[in-house]
Amino acid sequence: MKSKVPGMTFSPEPLAVRFDADSFWVDLDDGRTLGVPLAWFPRLVHATPEQRAAVCLSRDGLHWDEIDEDTSVAGLRAGKGDQTRPAKAAARRRTLTKTTK
């Protein structure tokens, strides 16, 4: 999204977040919807539906206070998930969790 200030650009702002079994979906104020694999965010994989629903949306991105998870729209658009552990390990943990329940 272009800024009215020359030389500056801004990420679109998140309007809403919803979840399905394997992904979360972020509606942006520019009309796009981003689909994001939950495996990218281990804290969200292991969060309860109530914890996932308790997201705070801001110009800076998405924040889940109770599970200490933050991400920016720019990071999601760039394909960046949780940067604290490898995505393969998070995906493997989710598969193990699903098969053991």
Secondary structure, 3 states (H helix, E strand, C coil): CECCCCCCECCCCEEEEEECCCEEEEEECCCCEEEEEHHHCHHHHCCCHHHHHCCEEECCEEEECCCCEEECHHHHHCCCCCCCCCHHHHHHHHHHHHHHC
